[in-house]
Amino acid sequence: MASSVSDPPLLPVVVVLLLLSAAPFLAFSSEPLNAEVMALVAIKQGLVDAHGVLSNWDEDSVDPCSWAMITCSPHNLVIGLGAPSQGLSGTLSGRIANLTNLEQVLLQNNNITGRLPPELGALPRLQTLDLSNNRFSGRAPGTLGRLSKLRYLRLNNNSLSGPFPASLASIPQLSFLDLSYNNLSGPVPFFPTRTFNIVGNPMICGSHVDCAAALAPATGPFPLASTSTPSSSEHTSIRSRSKAGAVGVGVGVGTGLGASSLLLFAVSCLLWSRRRRQRCPSLLGKQAPPARW
């Protein structure tokens, strides 16, 4: 009885061939997406870009370093996000925390609303944060105190409310802090910053108190800040010191002139007295002629 040899099944062969042909596409699709691109796209989606300044932020891109308003390091890492005065509105996404190499965020002079994302405190390299002149509201997150390298912070001219963010006092390198013109409430901790401004927070200062001078007078502006002018109390102190100095100089000059005059008078008297003693013996040695009758 002859043995019959069956043909090999074709289905497994076809499956193997399909997998081999699809391998390049599977490898491409499994390539991890750029986390910085994803974070920036999320930020763009949260904002309303009326003027299209973020139009080249393409979610299909693998390199955000060519995008507008973005600064990168020599190693192609996003270290700066700067879009001041660009008419942006909407909200700021908490996905900004995924830009872990950020050193500078400049979004001042826009119309961004909503709360300050507490995720900002997860940026370990952040040195400059300027969100001033927007419409942020709610509490200033205490997580900002985790920004150990922060040197320059401006949140002024917003609508922030609630207690003063005392955690900011623990930032070791903070040199410039401006929280003026919000609705924050006290108490206010001591800040060793060189420039510190909380004017315009009525629940802290009242409406007519210069809190910057009363609580922590500035001793010099931070290099990135514009030069500040002395407060009225500082002007008064300067004028008082000037007047005191002028009075001191006048007294010193008068005393010196008086002493010189007295010394000159004493010397003159001494010389005159000596000359008089020299003349008296000669006069006494001469006898008057006898009178004739």
C-alpha positions as a Python dict, from the first residue, in 0.01 Angstrom:
ca = {
    (1, 'M'): (0, 0, 0),
    (2, 'A'): (164, 322, -112),
    (3, 'S'): (198, 601, 145),
    (4, 'S'): (66, 939, 43),
    (5, 'V'): (260, 1258, 126),
    (6, 'S'): (28, 1551, 209),
    (7, 'D'): (111, 1906, 96),
    (8, 'P'): (231, 2146, 371),
    (9, 'P'): (-42, 2382, 489),
    (10, 'L'): (-23, 2723, 324),
    (11, 'L'): (-183, 2933, 601),
    (12, 'P'): (115, 2942, 841),
    (13, 'V'): (345, 3035, 556),
    (14, 'V'): (123, 3323, 453),
    (15, 'V'): (104, 3456, 811),
    (16, 'V'): (482, 3449, 847),
    (17, 'L'): (527, 3635, 521),
    (18, 'L'): (277, 3902, 623),
    (19, 'L'): (450, 3956, 957),
    (20, 'L'): (787, 3991, 791),
    (21, 'S'): (657, 4243, 541),
    (22, 'A'): (485, 4448, 815),
    (23, 'A'): (784, 4452, 1050),
    (24, 'P'): (923, 4792, 934),
    (25, 'F'): (583, 4958, 981),
    (26, 'L'): (536, 4802, 1324),
    (27, 'A'): (881, 4921, 1429),
    (28, 'F'): (801, 5276, 1311),
    (29, 'S'): (466, 5285, 1486),
    (30, 'S'): (617, 5157, 1810),
    (31, 'E'): (875, 5439, 1819),
    (32, 'P'): (812, 5641, 2137),
    (33, 'L'): (664, 5988, 2084),
    (34, 'N'): (861, 6296, 2192),
    (35, 'A'): (732, 6382, 2539),
    (36, 'E'): (819, 6749, 2489),
    (37, 'V'): (616, 6761, 2167),
    (38, 'M'): (318, 6606, 2343),
    (39, 'A'): (345, 6854, 2631),
    (40, 'L'): (371, 7156, 2401),
    (41, 'V'): (76, 7038, 2191),
    (42, 'A'): (-130, 7006, 2511),
    (43, 'I'): (-31, 7362, 2606),
    (44, 'K'): (-134, 7484, 2261),
    (45, 'Q'): (-468, 7307, 2285),
    (46, 'G'): (-543, 7478, 2616),
    (47, 'L'): (-466, 7824, 2480),
    (48, 'V'): (-666, 8035, 2237),
    (49, 'D'): (-420, 8162, 1977),
    (50, 'A'): (-610, 8443, 1807),
    (51, 'H'): (-311, 8561, 1604),
    (52, 'G'): (-173, 8221, 1505),
    (53, 'V'): (164, 8272, 1669),
    (54, 'L'): (174, 7901, 1758),
    (55, 'S'): (65, 7781, 1416),
    (56, 'N'): (383, 7584, 1348),
    (57, 'W'): (348, 7375, 1663),
    (58, 'D'): (287, 7051, 1474),
    (59, 'E'): (193, 6741, 1671),
    (60, 'D'): (344, 6522, 1398),
    (61, 'S'): (684, 6684, 1443),
    (62, 'V'): (964, 6507, 1626),
    (63, 'D'): (1172, 6820, 1691),
    (64, 'P'): (1009, 7122, 1861),
    (65, 'C'): (1329, 7327, 1855),
    (66, 'S'): (1227, 7490, 1526),
    (67, 'W'): (893, 7605, 1664),
    (68, 'A'): (812, 7969, 1732),
    (69, 'M'): (844, 8089, 2092),
    (70, 'I'): (1061, 7790, 2186),
    (71, 'T'): (1424, 7795, 2301),
    (72, 'C'): (1633, 7479, 2307),
    (73, 'S'): (1964, 7381, 2460),
    (74, 'P'): (2263, 7261, 2253),
    (75, 'H'): (2132, 6911, 2324),
    (76, 'N'): (1794, 6991, 2164),
    (77, 'L'): (1604, 7002, 2491),
    (78, 'V'): (1331, 7263, 2542),
    (79, 'I'): (1459, 7511, 2802),
    (80, 'G'): (1251, 7819, 2723),
    (81, 'L'): (887, 7900, 2650),
    (82, 'G'): (847, 8268, 2572),
    (83, 'A'): (530, 8418, 2426),
    (84, 'P'): (480, 8755, 2597),
    (85, 'S'): (228, 9007, 2462),
    (86, 'Q'): (91, 8772, 2195),
    (87, 'G'): (-281, 8808, 2267),
    (88, 'L'): (-308, 8455, 2404),
    (89, 'S'): (-612, 8357, 2610),
    (90, 'G'): (-754, 8030, 2735),
    (91, 'T'): (-588, 7832, 3014),
    (92, 'L'): (-240, 7703, 3092),
    (93, 'S'): (-222, 7324, 3081),
    (94, 'G'): (-69, 7132, 3369),
    (95, 'R'): (111, 6925, 3107),
    (96, 'I'): (376, 7196, 3119),
    (97, 'A'): (527, 6987, 3399),
    (98, 'N'): (642, 6736, 3135),
    (99, 'L'): (888, 6996, 3005),
    (100, 'T'): (1127, 6901, 3281),
    (101, 'N'): (1422, 7095, 3136),
    (102, 'L'): (1246, 7432, 3133),
    (103, 'E'): (1453, 7717, 3273),
    (104, 'Q'): (1239, 8011, 3165),
    (105, 'V'): (865, 8066, 3114),
    (106, 'L'): (760, 8410, 2988),
    (107, 'L'): (386, 8443, 2923),
    (108, 'Q'): (330, 8792, 3062),
    (109, 'N'): (94, 9052, 2913),
    (110, 'N'): (-163, 8810, 2772),
    (111, 'N'): (-522, 8724, 2871),
    (112, 'I'): (-472, 8374, 3009),
    (113, 'T'): (-739, 8277, 3262),
    (114, 'G'): (-807, 7998, 3509),
    (115, 'R'): (-594, 7876, 3794),
    (116, 'L'): (-219, 7859, 3810),
    (117, 'P'): (-143, 7491, 3752),
    (118, 'P'): (12, 7338, 4063),
    (119, 'E'): (217, 7122, 3827),
    (120, 'L'): (445, 7426, 3782),
    (121, 'G'): (614, 7315, 4102),
    (122, 'A'): (744, 7005, 3923),
    (123, 'L'): (993, 7196, 3706),
    (124, 'P'): (1324, 7134, 3884),
    (125, 'R'): (1535, 7361, 3662),
    (126, 'L'): (1303, 7660, 3637),
    (127, 'Q'): (1479, 7991, 3712),
    (128, 'T'): (1244, 8254, 3568),
    (129, 'L'): (864, 8251, 3579),
    (130, 'D'): (672, 8555, 3456),
    (131, 'L'): (294, 8521, 3434),
    (132, 'S'): (219, 8884, 3519),
    (133, 'N'): (-56, 9092, 3362),
    (134, 'N'): (-289, 8805, 3282),
    (135, 'R'): (-621, 8700, 3434),
    (136, 'F'): (-521, 8407, 3651),
    (137, 'S'): (-751, 8351, 3947),
    (138, 'G'): (-777, 8125, 4249),
    (139, 'R'): (-503, 8046, 4494),
    (140, 'A'): (-132, 8068, 4424),
    (141, 'P'): (-29, 7703, 4455),
    (142, 'G'): (195, 7612, 4745),
    (143, 'T'): (386, 7379, 4513),
    (144, 'L'): (574, 7684, 4382),
    (145, 'G'): (787, 7654, 4693),
    (146, 'R'): (943, 7340, 4542),
    (147, 'L'): (1114, 7542, 4268),
    (148, 'S'): (1452, 7531, 4436),
    (149, 'K'): (1634, 7708, 4152),
    (150, 'L'): (1380, 7984, 4095),
    (151, 'R'): (1532, 8333, 4104),
    (152, 'Y'): (1273, 8556, 3938),
    (153, 'L'): (897, 8533, 3996),
    (154, 'R'): (631, 8774, 3874),
    (155, 'L'): (262, 8701, 3930),
    (156, 'N'): (153, 9063, 3967),
    (157, 'N'): (-157, 9214, 3809),
    (158, 'N'): (-373, 8903, 3813),
    (159, 'S'): (-676, 8808, 4022),
    (160, 'L'): (-511, 8566, 4262),
    (161, 'S'): (-686, 8526, 4595),
    (162, 'G'): (-661, 8327, 4914),
    (163, 'P'): (-375, 8315, 5163),
    (164, 'F'): (-34, 8447, 5077),
    (165, 'P'): (184, 8161, 4940),
    (166, 'A'): (414, 8130, 5238),
    (167, 'S'): (599, 7841, 5075),
    (168, 'L'): (777, 8094, 4852),
    (169, 'A'): (985, 8200, 5151),
    (170, 'S'): (1163, 7864, 5140),
    (171, 'I'): (1305, 7913, 4788),
    (172, 'P'): (1677, 7966, 4857),
    (173, 'Q'): (1777, 8157, 4542),
    (174, 'L'): (1470, 8375, 4494),
    (175, 'S'): (1594, 8730, 4431),
    (176, 'F'): (1292, 8901, 4274),
    (177, 'L'): (931, 8854, 4383),
    (178, 'D'): (636, 9061, 4263),
    (179, 'L'): (286, 8964, 4378),
    (180, 'S'): (142, 9314, 4365),
    (181, 'Y'): (-214, 9396, 4260),
    (182, 'N'): (-390, 9072, 4341),
    (183, 'N'): (-638, 8986, 4616),
    (184, 'L'): (-411, 8790, 4847),
    (185, 'S'): (-458, 8789, 5224),
    (186, 'G'): (-203, 8777, 5504),
    (187, 'P'): (-5, 8701, 5706),
    (188, 'V'): (310, 8762, 5507),
    (189, 'P'): (633, 8582, 5605),
    (190, 'F'): (972, 8748, 5600),
    (191, 'F'): (1136, 8736, 5258),
    (192, 'P'): (1513, 8781, 5223),
    (193, 'T'): (1472, 8869, 4855),
    (194, 'R'): (1647, 9176, 4722),
    (195, 'T'): (1329, 9301, 4554),
    (196, 'F'): (989, 9222, 4703),
    (197, 'N'): (658, 9387, 4612),
    (198, 'I'): (308, 9313, 4742),
    (199, 'V'): (150, 9656, 4698),
    (200, 'G'): (-212, 9651, 4588),
    (201, 'N'): (-332, 9355, 4795),
    (202, 'P'): (-594, 9532, 5011),
    (203, 'M'): (-644, 9242, 5253),
    (204, 'I'): (-272, 9248, 5333),
    (205, 'C'): (-178, 9613, 5319),
    (206, 'G'): (-485, 9829, 5312),
    (207, 'S'): (-538, 10063, 5023),
    (208, 'H'): (-282, 10333, 5109),
    (209, 'V'): (16, 10151, 5258),
    (210, 'D'): (344, 10107, 5076),
    (211, 'C'): (398, 9744, 5171),
    (212, 'A'): (713, 9703, 4967),
    (213, 'A'): (884, 9965, 5184),
    (214, 'A'): (710, 9877, 5510),
    (215, 'L'): (771, 9502, 5505),
    (216, 'A'): (1086, 9439, 5307),
    (217, 'P'): (1257, 9739, 5147),
    (218, 'A'): (1449, 9654, 4833),
    (219, 'T'): (1824, 9689, 4849),
    (220, 'G'): (1879, 9648, 4477),
    (221, 'P'): (1689, 9517, 4176),
    (222, 'F'): (1741, 9176, 4025),
    (223, 'P'): (1946, 9201, 3702),
    (224, 'L'): (1651, 9097, 3484),
    (225, 'A'): (1426, 9360, 3639),
    (226, 'S'): (1403, 9726, 3550),
    (227, 'T'): (1576, 9962, 3789),
    (228, 'S'): (1349, 10044, 4080),
    (229, 'T'): (1315, 10389, 4233),
    (230, 'P'): (1344, 10445, 4607),
    (231, 'S'): (1024, 10462, 4806),
    (232, 'S'): (902, 10779, 4977),
    (233, 'S'): (1033, 10660, 5313),
    (234, 'E'): (1374, 10601, 5157),
    (235, 'H'): (1366, 10954, 5007),
    (236, 'T'): (1280, 11096, 5351),
    (237, 'S'): (1565, 10903, 5509),
    (238, 'I'): (1806, 11022, 5242),
    (239, 'R'): (1696, 11385, 5289),
    (240, 'S'): (1730, 11356, 5668),
    (241, 'R'): (2079, 11215, 5634),
    (242, 'S'): (2169, 11495, 5390),
    (243, 'K'): (2044, 11764, 5628),
    (244, 'A'): (2225, 11611, 5920),
    (245, 'G'): (2542, 11596, 5716),
    (246, 'A'): (2508, 11961, 5614),
    (247, 'V'): (2455, 12070, 5975),
    (248, 'G'): (2755, 11868, 6084),
    (249, 'V'): (2973, 12026, 5818),
    (250, 'G'): (2855, 12377, 5917),
    (251, 'V'): (2928, 12320, 6284),
    (252, 'G'): (3270, 12183, 6202),
    (253, 'V'): (3361, 12477, 5980),
    (254, 'G'): (3236, 12730, 6236),
    (255, 'T'): (3429, 12566, 6516),
    (256, 'G'): (3745, 12562, 6309),
    (257, 'L'): (3715, 12931, 6217),
    (258, 'G'): (3648, 13026, 6579),
    (259, 'A'): (3950, 12836, 6704),
    (260, 'S'): (4169, 12993, 6435),
    (261, 'S'): (4049, 13343, 6529),
    (262, 'L'): (4119, 13287, 6898),
    (263, 'L'): (4465, 13156, 6821),
    (264, 'L'): (4542, 13453, 6598),
    (265, 'F'): (4416, 13694, 6866),
    (266, 'A'): (4631, 13528, 7134),
    (267, 'V'): (4943, 13546, 6919),
    (268, 'S'): (4876, 13912, 6841),
    (269, 'C'): (4834, 13994, 7209),
    (270, 'L'): (5157, 13814, 7297),
    (271, 'L'): (5355, 14002, 7033),
    (272, 'W'): (5205, 14335, 7137),
    (273, 'S'): (5286, 14266, 7505),
    (274, 'R'): (5651, 14185, 7428),
    (275, 'R'): (5697, 14503, 7225),
    (276, 'R'): (5549, 14712, 7503),
    (277, 'R'): (5787, 14569, 7766),
    (278, 'Q'): (6083, 14645, 7541),
    (279, 'R'): (5980, 15009, 7508),
    (280, 'C'): (5908, 15083, 7877),
    (281, 'P'): (6272, 15071, 8013),
    (282, 'S'): (6395, 15318, 7753),
    (283, 'L'): (6119, 15554, 7838),
    (284, 'L'): (6183, 15524, 8211),
    (285, 'G'): (6560, 15576, 8167),
    (286, 'K'): (6509, 15923, 8025),
    (287, 'Q'): (6475, 16192, 8296),
    (288, 'A'): (6274, 16497, 8238),
    (289, 'P'): (6477, 16825, 8229),
    (290, 'P'): (6458, 17034, 8548),
    (291, 'A'): (6200, 17297, 8545),
    (292, 'R'): (6316, 17649, 8516),
    (293, 'W'): (6151, 17919, 8721),
}
